[in-house]
Amino acid sequence: MYSEELAWKIRRHGIEMTHLSGGSHIGAVLSVADIIAVLYSEVMKYDYKNPKWDERDRIILSKGHAGAAIYAALAENGFFPVSELKTHYANGSRLSGHVSHHVPGVDFSTGSLGHGLSGAAGMAYAAKKDRKEHKIYVVLGDGECDEGSIWEAALFANHFRLNNLVAIVDHNHMQSLDFQENTLEIEDFGSKWKAFGWNVIEINGNNHNELKVAFKKANKNAQEMPHKPTVIIANTIKGYGVSFMQNDVLWHYRFPHAGWEYDCAVNELHQNMPEGVKDIYTPSGIEHPTLPTEQDDIGNDHTFSNTWNTTYPEKMRRVYAKSGSDDREHKI
């Protein structure tokens, strides 16, 4: 399957899975879809019939809350039936909201941010000690790169010359409740990795050609500069592929509800569906879609920096007035 086809299917499955389950993080699923698609269709060695094949490449999705993207890629590549994706987030399902190692093809449970690079570095170190040739890929979120554990692992990877380790940062520039730079500044991002001894490749992470070239360059770096691990800083757009979800932090937490949210998301994906791809959920899209009205919450700025109001609520103002005090700091 071509990477563009797999990326589209990851996005379509992601919309359906979060819609059915009421699960979060569709914005992150959409931003990382191209990275995951290129890895599974063009880069990694694996055998869906033998998920524990010793010579397989390993992948850790450190930003495990985007796990629907991995589940979709695994299902489309034969690790388990595509029909099982509908059980995402359901009670008793092995497709938990965050990535679970109980799923065939998943090597490391993630979702608690900041752990993936440490696990990947350990795997890469073990492979070196055992003289194995497989590679370790770890997909990070840019927000989790605020965690000290990431930089400890980065130092470890450089110190032990783990050129069999490739980190890919889904740099969608949004974090938690805001844009990343409003949450905790991280730039100059590439220079930080270079200072920790890594080869750095910066690209458009929603562009498949750039992704493929970057992975080839990472492989070449491993051969020509065997003392360095490589990081690919993949600049992406959160919610990529659905216009009203793009760069809107609301869709880190919200799922596409029945009505205009689901209908418009599906039909936008259908407008860019690769030739020959079939949508198993809505083969012809939504024929008579519900459309948003002026009363619907669309196109608004939901970032913390825009919506946070530092004035005190009316209840607290009454408390201050009654007490005759204006010492608000101590009262809080």
Buried (B, 14 or more C-beta within 10 A) or exposed (E): BBBBBBBBBBBBBBBBBBBBBEBBBBBBBBBBBBBBBBBBBBBBEBEBEEBEEEEBBBBBBBBBBBBBBBBBBBBBBBBBEBEBBBBBBEEEBBBBBBBBEEBBBBBBBBBEBBBBBBBBBBBBBEBBEEEBEBBBBBBBBBBBBBBEBBBBBBEBBBEBBBBBBBBBBBBBBBBBBBBBEBBEEBEEBBEBBBEBBBBBBBBBBBBBEBBBEBBEBBBEBBEEEEEBBBBBBBBBBBBBBBBBBBBBBBBBEBBBEEEBBBBBBBBBBBEEBEEEBEBEBBEEBBEEBBEBEEEBEBEEEBBEEEEEEEEEEEEEEEBBEEEEEEEEEEEE
